[in-house]
Amino acid sequence: MSYLFQILCNGLHNGFLYGLLAYSYVLLNQVIKRPNLAHGAFFAFSGQVLVLGATLAYDVLIFTFFSSIAFGFWAALILSALVLSVFALILVPRFHHQSPNMMIVVTLALAIILMEAVRIGASGRDFWLPPLSDVQVALGMGARITLVQAINIGLILVMLVITDLVLSMTGAGRAVRAVAQDEKAAVLCGVNSRRVVVATAIASGVLSCAGGLLALVHFGNMSFGAGLTYGLKVLFIAAAGGFSTPRLAAIAAFGFGEAEALWDGYLPIIWREVFFYAVLAALLVVKGDARQSAFK
């Protein structure tokens, strides 16, 4: 039981990261009703810029360690804001009324551009951020997580709670829900749908970028293909859940992260991705067959 509890504790961090990404994805998907691959790209890009900026400041500009980390954060915030502005102000408003395939193609192109830009900036090398702390937090039954994991989990939980409260208790949240339910009816009631779409795209992108920064601080590295990997997983999880509410999508994604941790603790890691992608694909097939049967 102690071993099982430790495994479940190990899965908390990844579960919350998946939950944050799923929440941000479904938040935008409910409004534009178009699948996209941008959120995984934002997640990876922000983390990769952080480590590249910190490495540049430390090795070339001869900054101290913590000032190098601060420089990396500023570089990530500035470049992520520029990329997010292009996405939210240009791409989403222009393509969200067109064919669903168009949004997939555009965001896939954006993901590849960001991935290759980082690869070129890093000269194809992998850079690592040293651990920021070796302090551990005891959770009982002999289980422990690192202080960085605990802080990340707390920050993600705060972001999710605040965003959910804004959606459920403010006028801006009501406008988002109105556009998500029926955009034309919302416009007739005086809602500026374009402004809602842009604001939602910005908010969802900010959540994804924040997740990337937190993930990089914990793991110390972000692979060049991480954007597509995380983007596809979140897309599969959300699609398997029928693009439900952001809150339910976050809960489902958290469960997915814990399931991955359980697999890592008891089964060969080499088969993990094959199994989970197969399960998600099977769920999509089952849901598709159920919809066709209901239609008939």
N, C-alpha and C positions, 0 to 999 in steps of 0.2 A: 504493500500500500504506500509506503514511503517513496518507493521508486516511481510508482504511478503518479503520485502527487507532485513529485519533482518534474516529471515529464509534462504534466498539465501546466505547471508553473512556467516551464520553459516555453510553452506554446502561447502564453499570454501576450508576449511582445509581438510576435508575428500575427497573432489573432487580431490585436488592436490595429496593427498596420493595415491588414487586409480590410478590417472593418472601416477604417478611415477612407481608404481608397474606394471601397464599394459605396459608402455613403456619398462621397463626392461624385462618383459616376452616376448613380441613380438620381441624385439631386438635379443634375443637368439633363439626364435622359428623360425624366418626367416632363420637362418643359419643351425640349426640342423633338422628343420622340424619334431620335436617330441614334443608332449605335456609333461609338467612336473609339479610337485607340489613343487619344491624347493624354488621358489621365496617367497612364503608366509612363508615358514619355516625360510628362512634367515631374513625376515622382523621381525617375532616374536622373533627369537632367539637373535638377536642383542639387541632389546629392553629389553628382559628379563634378559640378562646378565648385561646390564647397571644397572637396578634397583637392582639386586642381589649383584653386585659388590659395588654399592654405599651403600647398607644396611650393607654389611660386613665391609666396611671401617669405617662407622660411629658407628656401634654398637660394633664391636669387636676390630678393630684396633684403635679406638678412634681418628679418623681424624676429622677435622673441616667439616662443611657442604659442602662447595664448593670444598675442596680437596677430599671429598668422591665422589662427582659427577665426578670430574676429574679421580679418580681411577676407577669408574664404566665405564667411557668412554674408558679408556685404556684397561680394561678387555674385554669390548665388542669388541673393535677393534682387539685385539690379537686373541681371540677365534673365532670371525667371520672370520678373515683371515685364520685361520687353517681349519675351516670347508669349507670355500670357495675354498681353495687350493685343498682339497680332491675332491670337486665337479668338479672344472674346469680342474684340471690336470689329474684326474683318471677316474671319473665316466662319464663325458660327452664325452671325446675322445673314451672311450671304448664302450659305448652303443649307440651313436647317429646314427650309421649305422645299428643297429639291429632293431628288431620289435618295432613299436611305443609303444606297451604295455610294453616292457621291460623298457623304460625310465620312464614310469608312475610308475611302480612297484618299481624301484630303488629309485626314488625321494620321493615316498610315504614312503618307508622304512627310508630314510634319515630324512624326516619330523617327523616321529614317534620317531626316535632315539633322535633327538634334543628336541622334546617336552618332552619326558620322562626324558631325562638328566636334563633339567631345573626343572622339577617337583621334581626329587630326590634331586637336589641341594637346592631347596627351602623347602624341607621336606613337600611338599604338601600345603604350606602356600602361601597366596597372599601378596606380599609386595608392598608398594606404595611409590612413590617419591613425596615429598611435592611440592606444586606449586613454580616455580622459580620466578614468578613475578605476581602481581595483576594489573599491568598497562594495561589500555585498549586503543585501537586506534579507534577513531571516523571515520566512513566512510560516514557520511551524512544521512539525513532522520531519525536521532535517532539511527541508527544501529552502533553496536560496535563489535569488535573482540579483543581478548587479544593480548598483545604484542608478546607473544610466538607464537601464531597462525600466526601473521603477519610475523615474522622472518622466521618461517618454510615455509610459502608460498613463500617468497622471495628466500630462499635457494633452494627449490624444483624447482622453475622456472629457477633459474640460472643453476642448474644441467641439466635440460631438454634442455635448450637452448644450453649449451656448448656441450652436447652429440650429439644433432642434427646437430650442426655445424661441429663437427668432422666427423659425418657420411656423410655429404653432400659436404664437402669442402676439405677433406684431402685424401692422398693416402691410409691410413688405412681404411677410410670409404669406398673408392671405392673397396677395397679388400673385405670388409664385404658384400657390395651390390653384388659383383660378385659371391661370394660363395652362397649368398642367392638366386640369380637368377638361377645359374647352377654351381654346385660345380665341376663337371667333366670338364666343359669348362674352368672354372677358373684355375684349376690345369694345364690344357694344355697350358694356357697362362702364367704360371710361378708363380701362387699364391700358397703359402704354406697354404693349407686348414686347416691342423691341427693347425697351429699357429693362424689362424683367428678364428677357433672355440674356442680355449682356451682363447684367448684375449677377445672374445665376451662374453664368459661365465663369465670371471672375471669382465668385465665391468657391465654386467647385474646384477651380484650378489652384486657388490659394491653399485649400485643404490638401490637395495632392502634393503640391510643392513642400508644404510643411511636413508631410509624412516622409518625403524623400530626405529632407534635412535630418529629421530624427533618426531615420534608418541608417544614414551614413554615420552619424555620431556613434551609434551603437556598433554597427558592423565594421566600420573603418574603411569600407570599400564598396563601390557600386560597379558591377560589370557593365560592359558596353551594351549588352543585350538585355539588361534588366528591365528597360522600359517596355519592350515588347512582351517579355515574360509576365510582368505584373499586369500589364494592360490586358493581355489575353485571359489571364486567370480571372480578373475582376469582371471582364465582359462575359465569360462563361458562367461565373457565379450569379451575376445579375440576370442573365438570360434564363438560366435554369430556374431562378426564382420568379420568373415572369415580370421582371422589372417592377417589383413591388415598391413600397415606400422606402425612402432612404434608411429609416430606422431598422426596418426588417432586413434590408439588404446588408446593413452593417452587422446585425446579429448573425445572419447566415454566413457572412464572410469570416466572422470571428470563429464560428464553429469549424469552418474549413481550415483555419490556421491551427486550431487545436487538433484536428484530425491529422494534419501533416506532422505535428509534434508526436502524436501517438505512433504514427507509422515510423518515424525516425527512431523512436525508442524501442520498437519491438521487431521491425521488419527491415529488409535490405533497402537502403536509401536509393540505390541505383534504379529501383523499380517504382519509386514514389510518383514521379511526374507522369509516367505512363499510366499508372493506375488511376490517379485523380483526374487526369484529362479524359480518360475513358469513361469514368463515372459521370463526369459533367456532360460529356457528349451523349451518353445514354439517357441522361435526364432530359436533355434537349429533344432527343428523338421521341421519348415517351410523351413529353408535353406537346410536341407537334402532332403526334398521332391522336392524342386526346382532343386537341382543338379541331382536327379534321373530323373526328367522329361526332363532336358536338355540332359542328356546322352542318353535317349531313342530317 
